[in-house]
Amino acid sequence: MKLAIQINEGPYQHQASDTAYHFTKAALEKGHEVFRVFFYHDGVYNSSRLTTPPQDDRNIVNRWAELAAKYNLDMVVCVAAAQRRGIVDEGEAKRNGKDATNIHPNFRISGLGQLIEAAIQSERLVVFGD
Amino acid sequence: MSEIKNFLYLNRRAPYGTIYAWESLEVVLIGAAFDQKVSLLFADDGVYQLVKGQDTPGIQMKNFSATYRTLGDYGVRYMYVDRKSLQDRGLTEDDLMQVAWEDMESDDAVDNIVEVIDSAKAAEVLAGADVVFSF
């Protein structure tokens, strides 16, 4: 089955990203296709490469990044939600005159149209959040 | 992308206090460009999103309630409101704003697409959706 995944909550504060990760990983291992993982609301924080959890805890950002690398996953962070919350790539830094970036290179920033497209193209949109 | 799907936006949170309602609205506005069949369902505290006379300067929040009244121009054809959620909050249909809809091609027009529905109809609406965006 072709799936689209939407994550609406940030890491550590809320279980949504953990559950979405386990779901996505299991689906891929079973041979399902994941068309796109879309990060929205506070979910955009899942893409900060500056995330530094204690060493004995899971690293949610790196875990997503490794899964994406292994399966060539398209992981998209909503641009409007990211701008509000200070998630920045090089293009956004230039456009908005910011002096730093913080997005992990395995994620990309793009528009909400990517979410709509994913919902149209996939057989199921699975939303993780409250 | 020729396939047309039934999109349903399920709104369950109050308009202020969290950003979900506003960021849900942003998806609806952007999604209009994709020409899908779009319905919104307001339930639980989400019914407050459509209440008339919202007054937000005191909390220094942008009052985005006027945007709901333009949704008919953004491809939204149905705006359902769960009757029990309204009643539980002491609200009636008279407390809700009205949203007009018009089809530019066929000249079909509806004065108000906001419709208060019972739970059975809400279940039907949910079951009929191909995609449910839950906010």
Contacts between the chains, C-beta under 8 A, distances in Angstrom:
chain1	res1	chain2	res2	distance
A	6	B	133	7.9
A	8	B	20	7.8
A	8	B	135	7.7
A	40	B	23	6.8
A	40	B	27	7.9
A	41	B	19	6.6
A	41	B	20	6.6
A	41	B	23	5.8
A	80	B	23	7.7
A	80	B	26	6.1
A	81	B	23	6.4
A	111	B	30	6.8
A	112	B	26	6.4
A	112	B	27	5.4
A	112	B	30	4.1
A	112	B	31	7.3
A	113	B	30	5.8
A	113	B	31	8.0
A	113	B	33	6.8
A	113	B	34	7.3
A	115	B	27	6.6
A	116	B	27	7.3
A	116	B	30	6.7
A	116	B	31	4.6
A	116	B	33	8.0
A	116	B	34	4.9
A	116	B	36	7.6
A	117	B	1	7.0
A	117	B	34	7.4
A	119	B	5	7.3
A	119	B	7	7.1
A	119	B	131	4.5
A	119	B	133	7.5
A	120	B	1	5.7
A	120	B	3	6.5
A	120	B	5	6.0
A	120	B	34	6.6
A	120	B	36	7.0
A	120	B	131	7.8
A	121	B	1	7.3
A	125	B	131	5.2
A	125	B	132	7.4
A	125	B	133	7.5
A	127	B	132	7.6
A	127	B	133	7.0
A	127	B	134	5.1
A	129	B	134	7.5
